[in-house]
Amino acid sequence: MKREVVSDFEQLATKKQLCQWLKINRSTCYYKTSNKKRGAKPSTHTKMQDGHLVPNQQVVNTLISDVFSE
């Protein structure tokens, strides 16, 4: 909302002044949102010490059985 106010009135005052009046950081005015997904995709497999891959569900099941068998 405040970013739109800055863009609507930037012909009448500097971005610095507008940001001060609206009490927002100037970096907020320059930030451009991206529609791309952020971060890495979640893994589906875990690499074991010997190099082979096992499904994450198998790791979870092993951990659960180890915890509840004690």
C-alpha positions as CSV (number, residue, x, y, z in Angstrom):
1,M,0.0,0.0,0.0
2,K,2.7,2.5,1.0
3,R,4.8,1.5,-2.0
4,E,1.9,2.5,-4.3
5,V,1.6,5.9,-2.5
6,V,5.3,6.5,-3.2
7,S,5.0,5.6,-6.9
8,D,1.8,7.8,-7.2
9,F,3.5,10.8,-5.7
10,E,7.1,10.5,-6.8
11,Q,6.6,13.3,-9.3
12,L,5.8,15.7,-6.5
13,A,8.6,14.8,-4.0
14,T,11.7,12.8,-3.8
15,K,11.6,9.1,-2.9
16,K,13.6,10.0,0.2
17,Q,11.1,12.6,1.4
18,L,8.1,10.3,0.6
19,C,9.7,7.4,2.5
20,Q,10.4,9.7,5.5
21,W,6.8,10.9,5.6
22,L,5.5,7.3,5.3
23,K,8.0,6.0,7.8
24,I,9.3,3.3,5.5
25,N,12.8,2.3,4.5
26,R,13.9,3.6,1.1
27,S,15.0,0.1,0.2
28,T,11.2,-0.8,0.3
29,C,10.7,1.6,-2.7
30,Y,13.3,-0.1,-4.8
31,Y,12.5,-3.7,-4.0
32,K,10.8,-5.5,-6.9
33,T,8.8,-8.6,-6.1
34,S,9.4,-11.7,-8.1
35,N,6.8,-14.3,-9.0
36,K,9.4,-17.1,-8.8
37,K,9.3,-19.6,-6.1
38,R,12.0,-19.0,-3.4
39,G,14.4,-21.5,-2.0
40,A,15.4,-25.0,-2.8
41,K,12.9,-27.8,-3.6
42,P,12.5,-30.3,-0.7
43,S,14.5,-33.4,-1.1
44,T,12.8,-36.8,-1.8
45,H,15.8,-39.0,-1.0
46,T,18.7,-39.0,1.5
47,K,22.2,-39.9,0.5
48,M,23.7,-42.5,2.8
49,Q,27.4,-42.6,3.9
50,D,28.2,-45.3,1.3
51,G,26.7,-43.1,-1.4
52,H,23.4,-44.8,-2.2
53,L,20.1,-43.0,-2.0
54,V,17.1,-44.1,0.1
55,P,13.7,-42.5,0.1
56,N,13.1,-40.0,2.9
57,Q,10.1,-42.0,4.1
58,Q,12.3,-45.0,4.7
59,V,14.6,-42.8,6.9
60,V,11.6,-41.5,8.9
61,N,10.3,-45.1,9.4
62,T,13.7,-46.2,10.6
63,L,14.0,-43.4,13.0
64,I,10.5,-43.9,14.4
65,S,11.1,-47.7,14.9
66,D,14.5,-46.9,16.6
67,V,12.9,-44.4,19.0
68,F,10.0,-46.6,19.9
69,S,12.0,-49.8,20.3
70,E,14.1,-48.4,23.1
